Amino acid sequence: MKISKLIIVLVLLGGSVVSNAETIRLDRTQTVALALEQNERYQSILLEQVRIDGQYIEARSGAFPRLTFDASYLRNIDLSTSVFTMTGEDGQSERFTLAFGTPHNYTVGLNLYQPLYASGRVGAAIKIARFGRKYSSALIAGAKNNISVEADKAYLDALAAREGAEIFREAERLADSSLAVVRRLYHEGQTSEYDLLRAQVRAANSRPERIAAVNRARLALDNLRAVLALSSEVEIELEDGIESITMPHLPLAELINEALAQRPELEQSRQMINIRDRMVSIAKSGYRPDIGLTGRIGWERFDDDISKSSIANWNRSWNFGVVMTWPIFSGFETGGKVKQAKVDYSQSRLEESNLKRQIQLEVQAAWGNVNEATERVAALGETVGQATRGVDIARVRYDNGIGTQLELQDAEAALTRARVNKITALHDLALSVASLRRAVGRDWGMTW
């Protein structure tokens, strides 16, 4: 999609666009909508609906008459001959040579075939195509949920990586600020060279952490662009922040029942069972006859000299009849096909049973992850505020010669860990909620 079209889409979605045409602003809702608009895998799956419609038309065509036109020209270079021997009353024999045919033969005609009975194959094929339509719809619904969660996850990863980069930038600033204080105190003779070296090492170690965090943020944005099928030249500004989510009480049993009722994958499995059941019927049709009505009208012309031919030389013929074809023995081919079709049907039933168990396990895991992330967010509570207050106190104590540099560094490290833990917990909670929604089979949405 061109940048201009992309901008129009975002405006229609309610988003805002900065003055630079190659920079777009996205929130979570816009990200999911844009993924469904542009993601190549999802667009490819949407085309399956067109394929299924074509298969339905193809299956239905078996019930309609077939009308074909044929035309031919035959040039006999040497005519076929026969030799006859005739014996007269006097006992004398004489041989005669006769030529059959004409040098130029023309044939044109229309042929009609109307199936009257096709052993149930046409009806089964039409039903299969109808089941295929339902299967395709379920496939698209499942792909929509998967792409939505994938895009949401990429957005949340980019948000967390951006916040992480800012945390480590702040950690680097704290380390540099502490180094400046220690260096001042060292020059004033109020601290040791050892403290100065420790502060210098800490400041130096904070730089690789910041560089790594910034690189992770860049890679997360690259992944988001890939999911959204955006060019690498398009800059993305993330409008949302990672905030705490309040989840309602969700009984596990109800979630499992909801998933078993509306997961698109189960609908696909059910339609596949129906399809393979009809395939057994098609395989059994090999035991039964095919009956059809045939008809033909044609014109033929036979000329000795093509230069003297005229329209009057055409001879018309027409006929119709009923044709029946009944395979009496086909080398046990039909029996083999029936066995294969029955195995496919049985496997579909087993796959559905296994799928139900897998969905139940998926819902249980997603539900557990939501509860775990919720508890982690609650456990963190006000740790960032407390850690920030701890840094302020440690700095004041150190400036006044009461505290130690190790105490200050521990407080700064604790603040960094608290910030990282909080961002990680909030990221995991938002992602686990989205994963639970997909596991249950609900459409994507920011709120439950």
VENGISUL-V343127 format. One record per residue. N is the residue number from 1. RES is the residue in one small letter. PHI is phi as a letter, one per 30 degrees, with the letter a starting at -180 (* if undefined). OMEGA is omega in whole degrees, -180 to 180 (none if undefined). NEAR is the number of other ideal C-beta (glycine too) atoms within 12 Angstrom. Layout:
# VENGISUL-V343127
N_RES_PHI_OMEGA_NEAR / N_RES_PHI_OMEGA_NEAR
This chain:
# VENGISUL-V343127
1_m_*_178_22 / 2_k_d_-178_14 / 3_i_d_-179_20 / 4_s_d_178_14 / 5_k_d_179_17 / 6_l_d_180_33 / 7_i_d_180_26 / 8_i_d_179_18 / 9_v_e_-177_27 / 10_l_d_178_35 / 11_v_d_178_16 / 12_l_d_178_15 / 13_l_d_179_26 / 14_g_j_-179_15 / 15_g_d_177_28 / 16_s_c_-178_17 / 17_v_b_-179_28 / 18_v_d_-174_18 / 19_s_d_178_10 / 20_n_d_-175_15 / 21_a_d_-178_18 / 22_e_c_177_21 / 23_t_b_-180_23 / 24_i_b_178_39 / 25_r_c_-177_26 / 26_l_b_165_40 / 27_d_c_-175_29 / 28_r_d_-180_38 / 29_t_d_179_24 / 30_q_d_180_36 / 31_t_d_179_46 / 32_v_d_-180_39 / 33_a_d_-179_31 / 34_l_d_177_40 / 35_a_d_178_40 / 36_l_d_179_35 / 37_e_d_-168_29 / 38_q_b_-174_30 / 39_n_e_-174_31 / 40_e_d_-179_20 / 41_r_d_179_23 / 42_y_d_178_31 / 43_q_d_178_21 / 44_s_d_179_17 / 45_i_d_177_28 / 46_l_d_180_24 / 47_l_d_179_18 / 48_e_d_178_25 / 49_q_d_177_24 / 50_v_d_178_17 / 51_r_d_-179_21 / 52_i_d_177_29 / 53_d_d_177_19 / 54_g_d_178_18 / 55_q_d_178_26 / 56_y_d_178_25 / 57_i_d_179_19 / 58_e_d_-179_19 / 59_a_d_-178_29 / 60_r_d_-178_19 / 61_s_d_-180_18 / 62_g_d_180_30 / 63_a_c_-177_23 / 64_f_c_179_17 / 65_p_d_177_18 / 66_r_c_179_18 / 67_l_c_-178_16 / 68_t_b_177_16 / 69_f_c_176_16 / 70_d_b_179_17 / 71_a_a_-180_17 / 72_s_b_174_16 / 73_y_b_-180_18 / 74_l_b_178_18 / 75_r_c_178_16 / 76_n_d_178_18 / 77_i_d_175_9 / 78_d_b_-178_10 / 79_l_d_175_19 / 80_s_d_-179_14 / 81_t_b_174_14 / 82_s_b_-178_13 / 83_v_c_179_13 / 84_f_c_176_12 / 85_t_c_-180_13 / 86_m_c_-180_14 / 87_t_c_-179_12 / 88_g_d_-180_9 / 89_e_d_-180_7 / 90_d_d_179_8 / 91_g_i_179_8 / 92_q_d_180_10 / 93_s_c_179_12 / 94_e_b_-178_13 / 95_r_c_178_13 / 96_f_b_177_13 / 97_t_c_-179_13 / 98_l_c_176_14 / 99_a_c_-179_15 / 100_f_c_177_15 / 101_g_j_179_19 / 102_t_b_-178_22 / 103_p_d_-174_24 / 104_h_b_180_24 / 105_n_b_180_26 / 106_y_b_178_25 / 107_t_b_172_24 / 108_v_b_-180_22 / 109_g_a_175_24 / 110_l_c_-178_24 / 111_n_c_-179_25 / 112_l_b_173_24 / 113_y_b_179_25 / 114_q_c_178_23 / 115_p_d_175_28 / 116_l_c_179_20 / 117_y_a_-177_23 / 118_a_c_176_29 / 119_s_i_178_28 / 120_g_i_-177_27 / 121_r_d_-177_27 / 122_v_d_179_28 / 123_g_d_179_22 / 124_a_d_180_29 / 125_a_d_178_30 / 126_i_d_178_27 / 127_k_d_178_27 / 128_i_d_180_35 / 129_a_d_178_31 / 130_r_d_175_24 / 131_f_d_179_32 / 132_g_d_177_33 / 133_r_d_178_29 / 134_k_d_177_27 / 135_y_d_-180_34 / 136_s_d_179_32 / 137_s_d_178_24 / 138_a_d_178_31 / 139_l_d_180_30 / 140_i_d_179_30 / 141_a_d_178_31 / 142_g_d_179_31 / 143_a_d_178_31 / 144_k_d_179_31 / 145_n_d_-178_36 / 146_n_d_-180_32 / 147_i_d_179_37 / 148_s_d_180_35 / 149_v_d_179_37 / 150_e_d_179_31 / 151_a_d_179_42 / 152_d_d_179_41 / 153_k_d_179_33 / 154_a_d_178_38 / 155_y_d_180_44 / 156_l_d_177_42 / 157_d_d_179_35 / 158_a_d_177_39 / 159_l_d_-179_36 / 160_a_d_179_37 / 161_a_d_177_33 / 162_r_d_179_32 / 163_e_d_178_33 / 164_g_d_178_36 / 165_a_d_179_31 / 166_e_d_178_26 / 167_i_d_-178_37 / 168_f_d_171_35 / 169_r_d_178_25 / 170_e_d_177_28 / 171_a_d_177_37 / 172_e_d_179_29 / 173_r_d_178_22 / 174_l_d_180_35 / 175_a_d_179_35 / 176_d_d_179_24 / 177_s_d_178_26 / 178_s_d_178_41 / 179_l_d_179_32 / 180_a_d_178_20 / 181_v_d_-179_33 / 182_v_d_-180_35 / 183_r_d_178_23 / 184_r_d_-180_19 / 185_l_d_179_25 / 186_y_d_179_22 / 187_h_d_178_13 / 188_e_d_179_13 / 189_g_i_-177_11 / 190_q_c_178_18 / 191_t_b_-174_28 / 192_s_c_176_15 / 193_e_d_179_16 / 194_y_d_178_15 / 195_d_d_179_29 / 196_l_d_180_26 / 197_l_d_178_18 / 198_r_d_179_27 / 199_a_d_179_35 / 200_q_d_179_23 / 201_v_d_-180_19 / 202_r_d_179_30 / 203_a_d_180_29 / 204_a_d_-179_18 / 205_n_d_-179_24 / 206_s_d_-177_31 / 207_r_d_177_22 / 208_p_e_178_16 / 209_e_d_178_28 / 210_r_d_180_28 / 211_i_d_179_18 / 212_a_d_-180_22 / 213_a_d_178_31 / 214_v_d_179_23 / 215_n_d_177_18 / 216_r_d_178_26 / 217_a_d_179_30 / 218_r_d_-180_22 / 219_l_d_179_21 / 220_a_d_177_30 / 221_l_d_177_34 / 222_d_d_178_24 / 223_n_d_178_24 / 224_l_d_177_41 / 225_r_d_-179_31 / 226_a_d_180_25 / 227_v_d_-178_36 / 228_l_d_-179_39 / 229_a_h_178_25 / 230_l_c_177_35 / 231_s_d_-180_18 / 232_s_d_179_16 / 233_e_d_-178_15 / 234_v_d_177_31 / 235_e_d_-178_23 / 236_i_c_173_41 / 237_e_c_-177_26 / 238_l_c_-174_32 / 239_e_d_-177_24 / 240_d_d_169_28 / 241_g_b_179_21 / 242_i_d_-177_32 / 243_e_b_180_20 / 244_s_d_-180_22 / 245_i_c_176_28 / 246_t_c_-178_15 / 247_m_c_175_27 / 248_p_d_177_14 / 249_h_d_-176_13 / 250_l_b_178_28 / 251_p_d_-176_13 / 252_l_d_-178_23 / 253_a_d_179_14 / 254_e_d_179_16 / 255_l_d_179_34 / 256_i_d_179_29 / 257_n_d_178_19 / 258_e_d_179_25 / 259_a_d_-179_37 / 260_l_d_-179_28 / 261_a_d_-171_19 / 262_q_b_176_25 / 263_r_d_-180_34 / 264_p_e_-179_33 / 265_e_d_178_31 / 266_l_d_176_32 / 267_e_d_175_30 / 268_q_e_-179_32 / 269_s_d_-180_32 / 270_r_d_179_27 / 271_q_d_176_30 / 272_m_d_175_31 / 273_i_d_179_29 / 274_n_d_-180_29 / 275_i_d_-177_33 / 276_r_d_173_33 / 277_d_d_177_25 / 278_r_d_177_32 / 279_m_d_175_31 / 280_v_d_179_28 / 281_s_d_179_30 / 282_i_d_179_33 / 283_a_d_180_29 / 284_k_d_180_23 / 285_s_d_177_29 / 286_g_d_178_29 / 287_y_d_-172_23 / 288_r_c_-177_21 / 289_p_d_170_21 / 290_d_c_-180_25 / 291_i_b_-179_19 / 292_g_b_178_26 / 293_l_c_-180_21 / 294_t_c_176_26 / 295_g_a_180_23 / 296_r_a_169_25 / 297_i_b_-175_21 / 298_g_b_178_24 / 299_w_b_-179_24 / 300_e_b_178_25 / 301_r_b_-180_28 / 302_f_b_-176_24 / 303_d_b_171_25 / 304_d_d_-179_17 / 305_d_b_-175_12 / 306_i_d_-178_17 / 307_s_d_-178_9 / 308_k_c_-178_13 / 309_s_d_180_19 / 310_s_b_-178_11 / 311_i_d_-179_11 / 312_a_d_-178_11 / 313_n_d_-179_20 / 314_w_d_178_19 / 315_n_c_-178_19 / 316_r_c_174_18 / 317_s_b_175_17 / 318_w_a_-178_17 / 319_n_a_173_17 / 320_f_a_-179_17 / 321_g_a_177_17 / 322_v_c_-177_18 / 323_v_c_175_21 / 324_m_b_176_18 / 325_t_b_-177_21 / 326_w_b_180_17 / 327_p_d_-179_19 / 328_i_d_179_11 / 329_f_b_-178_11 / 330_s_b_179_15 / 331_g_i_180_11 / 332_f_i_180_13 / 333_e_d_-178_15 / 334_t_d_178_24 / 335_g_d_177_18 / 336_g_d_179_15 / 337_k_d_180_24 / 338_v_d_179_23 / 339_k_d_179_17 / 340_q_d_-179_20 / 341_a_d_179_28 / 342_k_d_177_21 / 343_v_d_179_18 / 344_d_e_180_24 / 345_y_d_180_26 / 346_s_d_178_18 / 347_q_d_178_19 / 348_s_d_178_29 / 349_r_d_178_21 / 350_l_d_179_18 / 351_e_d_178_22 / 352_e_d_179_27 / 353_s_d_178_19 / 354_n_d_180_17 / 355_l_d_179_27 / 356_k_d_178_24 / 357_r_d_180_18 / 358_q_d_178_22 / 359_i_d_178_34 / 360_q_d_178_26 / 361_l_d_180_18 / 362_e_d_178_28 / 363_v_d_179_36 / 364_q_d_180_23 / 365_a_d_-180_23 / 366_a_d_178_34 / 367_w_d_177_32 / 368_g_d_179_21 / 369_n_d_178_26 / 370_v_d_-180_35 / 371_n_d_179_25 / 372_e_d_-179_21 / 373_a_d_178_34 / 374_t_d_179_28 / 375_e_d_178_18 / 376_r_d_179_24 / 377_v_d_180_32 / 378_a_d_-179_20 / 379_a_d_180_16 / 380_l_d_176_27 / 381_g_h_-177_17 / 382_e_c_-175_15 / 383_t_d_-180_25 / 384_v_d_177_27 / 385_g_d_179_16 / 386_q_d_180_19 / 387_a_d_178_31 / 388_t_d_177_23 / 389_r_d_178_18 / 390_g_d_178_28 / 391_v_d_180_34 / 392_d_d_-180_21 / 393_i_d_-179_23 / 394_a_d_-180_30 / 395_r_d_178_28 / 396_v_d_180_18 / 397_r_d_-179_20 / 398_y_d_-180_31 / 399_d_d_-179_23 / 400_n_c_176_15 / 401_g_i_-179_16 / 402_i_c_-179_13 / 403_g_c_-180_25 / 404_t_c_177_24 / 405_q_d_179_36 / 406_l_d_178_21 / 407_e_d_180_23 / 408_l_d_-180_37 / 409_q_d_177_34 / 410_d_d_179_23 / 411_a_d_178_31 / 412_e_d_178_41 / 413_a_d_178_28 / 414_a_d_177_26 / 415_l_d_179_35 / 416_t_d_179_37 / 417_r_d_-179_24 / 418_a_d_179_30 / 419_r_d_180_35 / 420_v_d_-180_31 / 421_n_d_-179_27 / 422_k_d_179_36 / 423_i_d_-180_37 / 424_t_d_-179_27 / 425_a_d_179_33 / 426_l_d_177_32 / 427_h_d_-178_37 / 428_d_d_179_32 / 429_l_d_-180_35 / 430_a_d_-179_39 / 431_l_d_-180_33 / 432_s_d_176_35 / 433_v_d_178_39 / 434_a_d_179_42 / 435_s_d_177_31 / 436_l_d_178_39 / 437_r_d_179_38 / 438_r_d_-179_38 / 439_a_d_-180_38 / 440_v_d_179_37 / 441_g_j_177_33 / 442_r_d_174_29 / 443_d_d_-178_22 / 444_w_d_175_33 / 445_g_a_-177_19 / 446_m_d_179_23 / 447_t_c_-178_16 / 448_w_d_none_23
